Protein backbone atom coordinates (compact mmCIF):
# COMPACT_ATOMS: atom_id res chain seq x y z
CA UNK A 1 0.00 0.00 0.00
CA UNK A 2 2.84 2.35 0.90
CA UNK A 3 4.58 1.63 -2.43
CA UNK A 4 1.41 2.42 -4.39
CA UNK A 5 1.09 5.68 -2.44
CA UNK A 6 4.61 6.70 -3.43
CA UNK A 7 3.94 5.85 -7.08
CA UNK A 8 0.73 7.87 -7.13
CA UNK A 9 2.52 10.86 -5.59
CA UNK A 10 5.32 10.55 -8.14
CA UNK A 11 2.85 10.41 -11.05
CA UNK A 12 0.97 13.38 -9.65
CA UNK A 13 4.17 15.44 -9.36
CA UNK A 14 5.12 14.51 -12.93
CA UNK A 15 1.67 15.49 -14.20
CA UNK A 16 1.92 18.85 -12.44
CA UNK A 17 5.41 19.41 -13.89
CA UNK A 18 4.21 18.68 -17.42
CA UNK A 19 1.18 20.93 -17.02
CA UNK A 20 3.34 23.82 -15.82
CA UNK A 21 5.73 23.31 -18.71
CA UNK A 22 2.87 23.30 -21.21
CA UNK A 23 1.59 26.61 -19.83
CA UNK A 24 5.09 28.07 -20.15
CA UNK A 25 5.40 26.86 -23.74
CA UNK A 26 2.10 28.40 -24.75
CA UNK A 27 3.08 31.80 -23.34
CA UNK A 28 5.84 32.29 -25.95
CA UNK A 29 4.85 32.39 -29.61
CA UNK A 30 8.13 30.82 -30.78
CA UNK A 31 7.77 27.94 -28.33
CA UNK A 32 4.12 27.36 -29.21
CA UNK A 33 4.88 27.38 -32.95
CA UNK A 34 7.76 24.93 -32.54
CA UNK A 35 5.54 22.61 -30.55
CA UNK A 36 2.60 22.62 -32.96
CA UNK A 37 4.49 22.85 -36.27
CA UNK A 38 7.62 20.81 -35.54
CA UNK A 39 6.51 18.82 -32.48
CA UNK A 40 9.48 20.10 -30.48
CA UNK A 41 8.96 21.25 -26.90
CA UNK A 42 11.54 23.81 -25.80
CA UNK A 43 13.55 22.83 -22.72
CA UNK A 44 12.17 25.65 -20.59
CA UNK A 45 13.58 24.00 -17.47
CA UNK A 46 17.02 25.14 -18.65
CA UNK A 47 16.24 28.82 -19.14
CA UNK A 48 17.73 29.79 -15.77
CA UNK A 49 21.02 28.13 -16.70
CA UNK A 50 21.18 30.08 -19.96
CA UNK A 51 20.43 33.32 -18.15
CA UNK A 52 23.24 32.72 -15.66
CA UNK A 53 25.85 32.02 -18.36
CA UNK A 54 24.78 34.60 -21.00
CA UNK A 55 26.85 32.71 -23.60
CA UNK A 56 27.63 33.91 -27.11
CA UNK A 57 28.11 30.32 -28.33
CA UNK A 58 26.26 27.12 -27.52
CA UNK A 59 27.82 23.75 -28.26
CA UNK A 60 24.86 21.38 -28.00
CA UNK A 61 26.18 17.83 -27.55
CA UNK A 62 23.25 15.45 -27.73
CA UNK A 63 20.95 17.98 -29.37
CA UNK A 64 18.13 15.51 -30.09
CA UNK A 65 15.31 17.46 -31.80
CA UNK A 66 16.58 20.86 -30.66
CA UNK A 67 14.78 21.27 -27.34
CA UNK A 68 17.71 22.96 -25.56
CA UNK A 69 18.83 24.92 -28.63
CA UNK A 70 15.31 26.31 -29.04
CA UNK A 71 15.24 27.57 -25.46
CA UNK A 72 18.74 28.99 -25.94
CA UNK A 73 17.86 30.80 -29.15
CA UNK A 74 14.92 32.57 -27.53
CA UNK A 75 17.19 34.15 -24.89
CA UNK A 76 20.31 34.54 -27.07
CA UNK A 77 19.05 35.53 -30.55
CA UNK A 78 22.46 36.65 -31.85
CA UNK A 79 24.57 33.79 -30.48
CA UNK A 80 26.02 30.91 -32.47
CA UNK A 81 24.82 27.33 -32.06
CA UNK A 82 26.91 24.30 -33.02
CA UNK A 83 24.88 21.14 -32.43
CA UNK A 84 25.57 17.40 -32.63
CA UNK A 85 22.99 14.62 -33.05
CA UNK A 86 23.56 11.19 -34.65
CA UNK A 87 19.99 9.84 -34.86
CA UNK A 88 18.54 10.63 -38.32
CA UNK A 89 14.92 11.30 -37.30
CA UNK A 90 15.89 13.62 -34.46
CA UNK A 91 18.46 15.38 -36.66
CA UNK A 92 15.83 15.87 -39.39
CA UNK A 93 13.52 17.52 -36.86
CA UNK A 94 16.34 19.76 -35.63
CA UNK A 95 17.22 20.92 -39.15
CA UNK A 96 13.60 21.66 -39.98
CA UNK A 97 13.24 23.69 -36.78
CA UNK A 98 16.32 25.82 -37.51
CA UNK A 99 16.10 25.86 -41.31
CA UNK A 100 15.92 29.67 -41.42
CA UNK A 101 18.53 30.28 -38.72
CA UNK A 102 21.93 31.11 -40.30
CA UNK A 103 23.68 31.12 -36.91
CA UNK A 104 22.87 27.47 -36.23
CA UNK A 105 24.63 24.43 -37.66
CA UNK A 106 24.08 20.75 -36.99
CA UNK A 107 26.58 17.92 -37.41
CA UNK A 108 25.08 14.43 -37.58
CA UNK A 109 27.63 12.69 -35.38
CA UNK A 110 27.99 11.45 -31.82
CA UNK A 111 30.84 13.04 -29.91
CA UNK A 112 33.40 10.72 -28.35
CA UNK A 113 37.13 10.42 -27.70
CA UNK A 114 37.63 8.39 -30.90
CA UNK A 115 36.86 8.72 -34.61
CA UNK A 116 35.02 6.30 -36.86
CA UNK A 117 31.79 4.33 -36.51
CA UNK A 118 30.36 2.88 -33.31
CA UNK A 119 27.31 0.97 -32.12
CA UNK A 120 24.61 3.36 -30.94
CA UNK A 121 21.97 1.94 -28.63
CA UNK A 122 18.50 3.19 -29.51
CA UNK A 123 16.02 3.20 -26.64
CA UNK A 124 12.24 2.93 -26.87
CA UNK A 125 12.27 6.55 -25.71
CA UNK A 126 14.55 7.97 -28.38
CA UNK A 127 15.97 10.82 -26.32
CA UNK A 128 17.41 8.21 -23.93
CA UNK A 129 19.53 6.60 -26.69
CA UNK A 130 23.29 6.40 -26.11
CA UNK A 131 26.67 5.03 -27.12
CA UNK A 132 26.29 3.05 -23.89
CA UNK A 133 23.73 0.29 -23.45
CA UNK A 134 20.80 1.12 -21.15
CA UNK A 135 21.05 -0.92 -17.99
CA UNK A 136 18.51 -2.53 -15.70
CA UNK A 137 18.46 0.57 -13.50
CA UNK A 138 17.29 2.71 -16.43
CA UNK A 139 14.25 0.51 -16.86
CA UNK A 140 13.56 0.39 -13.12
CA UNK A 141 13.88 4.15 -12.72
CA UNK A 142 12.26 5.46 -15.90
CA UNK A 143 10.75 2.48 -17.72
CA UNK A 144 13.24 2.92 -20.60
CA UNK A 145 14.15 -0.21 -22.55
CA UNK A 146 16.71 -1.00 -25.22
CA UNK A 147 15.02 -1.18 -28.64
CA UNK A 148 17.76 -1.78 -31.22
CA UNK A 149 21.32 -0.94 -32.21
CA UNK A 150 22.45 1.12 -35.19
CA UNK A 151 25.80 2.19 -36.57
CA UNK A 152 26.56 5.87 -35.95
CA UNK A 153 29.50 8.09 -36.95
CA UNK A 154 31.57 9.29 -33.99
CA UNK A 155 34.04 12.15 -33.92
CA UNK A 156 36.10 14.15 -31.48
CA UNK A 157 34.81 17.63 -30.74
CA UNK A 158 38.27 18.96 -31.61
CA UNK A 159 37.99 17.74 -35.19
CA UNK A 160 34.44 19.03 -35.65
CA UNK A 161 35.01 22.64 -34.66
CA UNK A 162 37.89 24.94 -33.75
CA UNK A 163 36.76 26.41 -30.44
CA UNK A 164 39.26 29.27 -30.75
CA UNK A 165 37.12 30.71 -33.57
CA UNK A 166 33.90 30.79 -31.56
CA UNK A 167 32.58 33.88 -29.72
CA UNK A 168 32.90 33.63 -25.96
CA UNK A 169 31.57 32.94 -23.44
CA UNK A 170 31.07 29.37 -24.68
CA UNK A 171 28.49 27.07 -23.08
CA UNK A 172 28.99 23.35 -23.68
CA UNK A 173 25.73 21.55 -22.97
CA UNK A 174 26.19 17.79 -22.63
CA UNK A 175 23.18 15.47 -22.60
CA UNK A 176 24.61 12.23 -23.93
CA UNK A 177 23.21 9.62 -21.55
CA UNK A 178 26.39 8.45 -19.88
CA UNK A 179 28.87 9.39 -22.62
CA UNK A 180 30.06 12.60 -20.95
CA UNK A 181 33.69 11.57 -20.49
CA UNK A 182 34.02 10.78 -24.18
CA UNK A 183 32.90 14.30 -25.05
CA UNK A 184 35.37 15.89 -22.62
CA UNK A 185 38.32 13.66 -23.48
CA UNK A 186 37.70 14.28 -27.15
CA UNK A 187 38.29 18.00 -26.65
CA UNK A 188 41.84 19.16 -26.03
CA UNK A 189 40.47 22.71 -26.32
CA UNK A 190 38.23 22.30 -23.27
CA UNK A 191 40.20 25.14 -21.68
CA UNK A 192 38.40 27.52 -24.07
CA UNK A 193 34.98 26.51 -22.74
CA UNK A 194 33.58 28.86 -20.10
CA UNK A 195 30.59 26.83 -18.86
CA UNK A 196 29.54 23.19 -18.98
CA UNK A 197 25.95 22.10 -18.36
CA UNK A 198 25.88 18.31 -17.99
CA UNK A 199 23.11 15.91 -17.09
CA UNK A 200 24.82 13.62 -14.56
CA UNK A 201 23.62 10.51 -12.77
CA UNK A 202 24.02 9.31 -9.20
CA UNK A 203 22.98 5.80 -10.28
CA UNK A 204 24.45 3.68 -13.09
CA UNK A 205 21.62 3.87 -15.61
CA UNK A 206 23.84 2.85 -18.55
CA UNK A 207 26.41 0.08 -18.55
CA UNK A 208 29.77 1.50 -17.54
CA UNK A 209 28.66 5.13 -17.32
CA UNK A 210 30.66 7.52 -15.11
CA UNK A 211 28.69 8.81 -12.14
CA UNK A 212 28.56 12.33 -10.74
CA UNK A 213 31.62 11.91 -8.51
CA UNK A 214 33.89 10.78 -11.35
CA UNK A 215 32.81 13.52 -13.74
CA UNK A 216 33.11 16.15 -11.00
CA UNK A 217 36.66 15.02 -10.17
CA UNK A 218 37.64 15.03 -13.85
CA UNK A 219 36.32 18.51 -14.55
CA UNK A 220 37.85 19.85 -11.35
CA UNK A 221 41.18 18.65 -12.67
CA UNK A 222 40.57 20.57 -15.90
CA UNK A 223 39.80 23.85 -14.18
CA UNK A 224 36.04 23.81 -13.52
CA UNK A 225 33.96 24.11 -10.37
CA UNK A 226 30.27 23.55 -9.69
CA UNK A 227 28.28 26.77 -9.72
CA UNK A 228 24.77 25.32 -9.68
CA UNK A 229 22.62 22.19 -9.58
CA UNK A 230 19.25 22.19 -11.37
CA UNK A 231 16.33 19.91 -12.23
CA UNK A 232 17.18 17.11 -9.80
CA UNK A 233 15.13 14.01 -10.52
CA UNK A 234 14.24 11.55 -7.77
CA UNK A 235 12.74 8.13 -8.51
CA UNK A 236 10.88 5.67 -6.35
CA UNK A 237 13.56 3.05 -6.97
CA UNK A 238 16.67 5.06 -6.12
CA UNK A 239 15.75 8.41 -4.61
CA UNK A 240 17.99 11.18 -6.07
CA UNK A 241 18.84 9.74 -9.50
CA UNK A 242 20.15 12.49 -11.76
CA UNK A 243 20.47 16.27 -12.10
CA UNK A 244 21.72 19.00 -14.39
CA UNK A 245 25.02 20.28 -13.03
CA UNK A 246 26.43 23.62 -14.17
CA UNK A 247 30.21 24.01 -14.09
CA UNK A 248 32.09 27.27 -14.55
CA UNK A 249 35.76 27.80 -15.35
CA UNK A 250 37.77 28.86 -12.31
CA UNK A 251 40.19 30.90 -14.45
CA UNK A 252 39.54 32.51 -17.80
CA UNK A 253 41.88 31.18 -20.51
C-alpha positions in Angstrom: 0.0 0.0 0.0 2.8 2.4 0.9 4.6 1.6 -2.4 1.4 2.4 -4.4 1.1 5.7 -2.4 4.6 6.7 -3.4 3.9 5.9 -7.1 0.7 7.9 -7.1 2.5 10.9 -5.6 5.3 10.5 -8.1 2.9 10.4 -11.0 1.0 13.4 -9.7 4.2 15.4 -9.4 5.1 14.5 -12.9 1.7 15.5 -14.2 1.9 18.8 -12.4 5.4 19.4 -13.9 4.2 18.7 -17.4 1.2 20.9 -17.0 3.3 23.8 -15.8 5.7 23.3 -18.7 2.9 23.3 -21.2 1.6 26.6 -19.8 5.1 28.1 -20.2 5.4 26.9 -23.7 2.1 28.4 -24.8 3.1 31.8 -23.3 5.8 32.3 -25.9 4.9 32.4 -29.6 8.1 30.8 -30.8 7.8 27.9 -28.3 4.1 27.4 -29.2 4.9 27.4 -32.9 7.8 24.9 -32.5 5.5 22.6 -30.5 2.6 22.6 -33.0 4.5 22.8 -36.3 7.6 20.8 -35.5 6.5 18.8 -32.5 9.5 20.1 -30.5 9.0 21.2 -26.9 11.5 23.8 -25.8 13.6 22.8 -22.7 12.2 25.6 -20.6 13.6 24.0 -17.5 17.0 25.1 -18.6 16.2 28.8 -19.1 17.7 29.8 -15.8 21.0 28.1 -16.7 21.2 30.1 -20.0 20.4 33.3 -18.1 23.2 32.7 -15.7 25.8 32.0 -18.4 24.8 34.6 -21.0 26.9 32.7 -23.6 27.6 33.9 -27.1 28.1 30.3 -28.3 26.3 27.1 -27.5 27.8 23.7 -28.3 24.9 21.4 -28.0 26.2 17.8 -27.5 23.2 15.5 -27.7 21.0 18.0 -29.4 18.1 15.5 -30.1 15.3 17.5 -31.8 16.6 20.9 -30.7 14.8 21.3 -27.3 17.7 23.0 -25.6 18.8 24.9 -28.6 15.3 26.3 -29.0 15.2 27.6 -25.5 18.7 29.0 -25.9 17.9 30.8 -29.2 14.9 32.6 -27.5 17.2 34.2 -24.9 20.3 34.5 -27.1 19.0 35.5 -30.5 22.5 36.6 -31.9 24.6 33.8 -30.5 26.0 30.9 -32.5 24.8 27.3 -32.1 26.9 24.3 -33.0 24.9 21.1 -32.4 25.6 17.4 -32.6 23.0 14.6 -33.1 23.6 11.2 -34.7 20.0 9.8 -34.9 18.5 10.6 -38.3 14.9 11.3 -37.3 15.9 13.6 -34.5 18.5 15.4 -36.7 15.8 15.9 -39.4 13.5 17.5 -36.9 16.3 19.8 -35.6 17.2 20.9 -39.1 13.6 21.7 -40.0 13.2 23.7 -36.8 16.3 25.8 -37.5 16.1 25.9 -41.3 15.9 29.7 -41.4 18.5 30.3 -38.7 21.9 31.1 -40.3 23.7 31.1 -36.9 22.9 27.5 -36.2 24.6 24.4 -37.7 24.1 20.7 -37.0 26.6 17.9 -37.4 25.1 14.4 -37.6 27.6 12.7 -35.4 28.0 11.5 -31.8 30.8 13.0 -29.9 33.4 10.7 -28.3 37.1 10.4 -27.7 37.6 8.4 -30.9 36.9 8.7 -34.6 35.0 6.3 -36.9 31.8 4.3 -36.5 30.4 2.9 -33.3 27.3 1.0 -32.1 24.6 3.4 -30.9 22.0 1.9 -28.6 18.5 3.2 -29.5 16.0 3.2 -26.6 12.2 2.9 -26.9 12.3 6.6 -25.7 14.6 8.0 -28.4 16.0 10.8 -26.3 17.4 8.2 -23.9 19.5 6.6 -26.7 23.3 6.4 -26.1 26.7 5.0 -27.1 26.3 3.1 -23.9 23.7 0.3 -23.5 20.8 1.1 -21.2 21.1 -0.9 -18.0 18.5 -2.5 -15.7 18.5 0.6 -13.5 17.3 2.7 -16.4 14.3 0.5 -16.9 13.6 0.4 -13.1 13.9 4.1 -12.7 12.3 5.5 -15.9 10.8 2.5 -17.7 13.2 2.9 -20.6 14.1 -0.2 -22.6 16.7 -1.0 -25.2 15.0 -1.2 -28.6 17.8 -1.8 -31.2 21.3 -0.9 -32.2 22.4 1.1 -35.2 25.8 2.2 -36.6 26.6 5.9 -36.0 29.5 8.1 -37.0 31.6 9.3 -34.0 34.0 12.2 -33.9 36.1 14.1 -31.5 34.8 17.6 -30.7 38.3 19.0 -31.6 38.0 17.7 -35.2 34.4 19.0 -35.6 35.0 22.6 -34.7 37.9 24.9 -33.7 36.8 26.4 -30.4 39.3 29.3 -30.7 37.1 30.7 -33.6 33.9 30.8 -31.6 32.6 33.9 -29.7 32.9 33.6 -26.0 31.6 32.9 -23.4 31.1 29.4 -24.7 28.5 27.1 -23.1 29.0 23.3 -23.7 25.7 21.5 -23.0 26.2 17.8 -22.6 23.2 15.5 -22.6 24.6 12.2 -23.9 23.2 9.6 -21.6 26.4 8.4 -19.9 28.9 9.4 -22.6 30.1 12.6 -20.9 33.7 11.6 -20.5 34.0 10.8 -24.2 32.9 14.3 -25.0 35.4 15.9 -22.6 38.3 13.7 -23.5 37.7 14.3 -27.2 38.3 18.0 -26.6 41.8 19.2 -26.0 40.5 22.7 -26.3 38.2 22.3 -23.3 40.2 25.1 -21.7 38.4 27.5 -24.1 35.0 26.5 -22.7 33.6 28.9 -20.1 30.6 26.8 -18.9 29.5 23.2 -19.0 25.9 22.1 -18.4 25.9 18.3 -18.0 23.1 15.9 -17.1 24.8 13.6 -14.6 23.6 10.5 -12.8 24.0 9.3 -9.2 23.0 5.8 -10.3 24.4 3.7 -13.1 21.6 3.9 -15.6 23.8 2.8 -18.5 26.4 0.1 -18.6 29.8 1.5 -17.5 28.7 5.1 -17.3 30.7 7.5 -15.1 28.7 8.8 -12.1 28.6 12.3 -10.7 31.6 11.9 -8.5 33.9 10.8 -11.3 32.8 13.5 -13.7 33.1 16.1 -11.0 36.7 15.0 -10.2 37.6 15.0 -13.8 36.3 18.5 -14.5 37.8 19.9 -11.3 41.2 18.6 -12.7 40.6 20.6 -15.9 39.8 23.9 -14.2 36.0 23.8 -13.5 34.0 24.1 -10.4 30.3 23.5 -9.7 28.3 26.8 -9.7 24.8 25.3 -9.7 22.6 22.2 -9.6 19.3 22.2 -11.4 16.3 19.9 -12.2 17.2 17.1 -9.8 15.1 14.0 -10.5 14.2 11.6 -7.8 12.7 8.1 -8.5 10.9 5.7 -6.3 13.6 3.1 -7.0 16.7 5.1 -6.1 15.8 8.4 -4.6 18.0 11.2 -6.1 18.8 9.7 -9.5 20.2 12.5 -11.8 20.5 16.3 -12.1 21.7 19.0 -14.4 25.0 20.3 -13.0 26.4 23.6 -14.2 30.2 24.0 -14.1 32.1 27.3 -14.6 35.8 27.8 -15.4 37.8 28.9 -12.3 40.2 30.9 -14.4 39.5 32.5 -17.8 41.9 31.2 -20.5 
